[in-house]
Amino acid sequence: GVTHPSHSAGREAQVALIEGFNKLLSGLNKLFSGQENPHFGREMSSIGSYILNCWKNGAIPKFSKG
Protein backbone atom coordinates (compact mmCIF):
# COMPACT_ATOMS: atom_id res chain seq x y z
CA GLY A 1 0.00 0.00 0.00
CA VAL A 2 0.90 3.63 -0.30
CA THR A 3 2.32 5.04 2.91
CA HIS A 4 3.51 8.43 1.68
CA PRO A 5 1.49 9.94 -1.14
CA SER A 6 3.35 11.70 -3.90
CA HIS A 7 1.47 14.98 -3.62
CA SER A 8 2.36 17.47 -0.91
CA ALA A 9 -1.10 17.86 0.68
CA GLY A 10 -1.20 14.16 1.57
CA ARG A 11 2.38 14.20 2.79
CA GLU A 12 1.67 17.25 4.97
CA ALA A 13 -1.48 15.61 6.36
CA GLN A 14 0.52 12.49 7.24
CA VAL A 15 3.23 14.52 8.99
CA ALA A 16 0.56 16.40 10.98
CA LEU A 17 -1.03 13.10 12.05
CA ILE A 18 2.29 11.68 13.25
CA GLU A 19 3.11 14.87 15.16
CA GLY A 20 -0.38 14.99 16.69
CA PHE A 21 -0.25 11.32 17.67
CA ASN A 22 3.17 11.77 19.27
CA LYS A 23 1.78 14.68 21.33
CA LEU A 24 -1.14 12.49 22.40
CA LEU A 25 1.18 9.67 23.48
CA SER A 26 3.38 12.09 25.38
CA GLY A 27 0.31 13.52 27.08
CA LEU A 28 -0.91 10.06 28.05
CA ASN A 29 2.48 9.22 29.50
CA LYS A 30 2.36 12.40 31.58
CA LEU A 31 -1.09 11.56 32.91
CA PHE A 32 -0.14 7.95 33.70
CA SER A 33 2.92 9.13 35.63
CA GLY A 34 0.83 11.52 37.72
CA GLN A 35 1.80 14.75 35.96
CA GLU A 36 -0.66 17.37 34.82
CA ASN A 37 -1.48 17.78 31.14
CA PRO A 38 -3.86 20.68 30.56
CA HIS A 39 -3.77 20.11 26.77
CA PHE A 40 -4.83 16.46 26.80
CA GLY A 41 -8.44 17.07 25.77
CA ARG A 42 -7.39 19.12 22.76
CA GLU A 43 -4.71 16.59 21.79
CA MET A 44 -7.14 13.69 22.00
CA SER A 45 -9.96 15.40 20.13
CA SER A 46 -7.61 16.44 17.29
CA ILE A 47 -6.61 12.91 16.25
CA GLY A 48 -9.86 12.23 14.37
CA SER A 49 -9.47 15.34 12.24
CA TYR A 50 -5.84 14.46 11.47
CA ILE A 51 -6.95 11.01 10.30
CA LEU A 52 -9.78 12.42 8.20
CA ASN A 53 -7.44 14.98 6.66
CA CYS A 54 -5.12 12.15 5.58
CA TRP A 55 -7.95 10.32 3.82
CA LYS A 56 -9.20 13.52 2.18
CA ASN A 57 -5.73 14.20 0.80
CA GLY A 58 -5.03 10.69 -0.49
CA ALA A 59 -2.83 9.49 2.37
CA ILE A 60 -3.34 6.23 4.22
CA PRO A 61 -3.11 7.22 7.90
CA LYS A 62 0.04 6.01 9.67
CA PHE A 63 0.86 6.79 13.26
CA SER A 64 4.65 6.60 13.00
CA LYS A 65 7.35 7.16 10.41
CA GLY A 66 8.59 3.57 10.63
C-alpha positions as CSV (number, residue, x, y, z in Angstrom):
1,G,0.0,0.0,0.0
2,V,0.9,3.6,-0.3
3,T,2.3,5.0,2.9
4,H,3.5,8.4,1.7
5,P,1.5,9.9,-1.1
6,S,3.3,11.7,-3.9
7,H,1.5,15.0,-3.6
8,S,2.4,17.5,-0.9
9,A,-1.1,17.9,0.7
10,G,-1.2,14.2,1.6
11,R,2.4,14.2,2.8
12,E,1.7,17.2,5.0
13,A,-1.5,15.6,6.4
14,Q,0.5,12.5,7.2
15,V,3.2,14.5,9.0
16,A,0.6,16.4,11.0
17,L,-1.0,13.1,12.0
18,I,2.3,11.7,13.2
19,E,3.1,14.9,15.2
20,G,-0.4,15.0,16.7
21,F,-0.3,11.3,17.7
22,N,3.2,11.8,19.3
23,K,1.8,14.7,21.3
24,L,-1.1,12.5,22.4
25,L,1.2,9.7,23.5
26,S,3.4,12.1,25.4
27,G,0.3,13.5,27.1
28,L,-0.9,10.1,28.0
29,N,2.5,9.2,29.5
30,K,2.4,12.4,31.6
31,L,-1.1,11.6,32.9
32,F,-0.1,7.9,33.7
33,S,2.9,9.1,35.6
34,G,0.8,11.5,37.7
35,Q,1.8,14.7,36.0
36,E,-0.7,17.4,34.8
37,N,-1.5,17.8,31.1
38,P,-3.9,20.7,30.6
39,H,-3.8,20.1,26.8
40,F,-4.8,16.5,26.8
41,G,-8.4,17.1,25.8
42,R,-7.4,19.1,22.8
43,E,-4.7,16.6,21.8
44,M,-7.1,13.7,22.0
45,S,-10.0,15.4,20.1
46,S,-7.6,16.4,17.3
47,I,-6.6,12.9,16.3
48,G,-9.9,12.2,14.4
49,S,-9.5,15.3,12.2
50,Y,-5.8,14.5,11.5
51,I,-6.9,11.0,10.3
52,L,-9.8,12.4,8.2
53,N,-7.4,15.0,6.7
54,C,-5.1,12.2,5.6
55,W,-7.9,10.3,3.8
56,K,-9.2,13.5,2.2
57,N,-5.7,14.2,0.8
58,G,-5.0,10.7,-0.5
59,A,-2.8,9.5,2.4
60,I,-3.3,6.2,4.2
61,P,-3.1,7.2,7.9
62,K,0.0,6.0,9.7
63,F,0.9,6.8,13.3
64,S,4.7,6.6,13.0
65,K,7.3,7.2,10.4
66,G,8.6,3.6,10.6
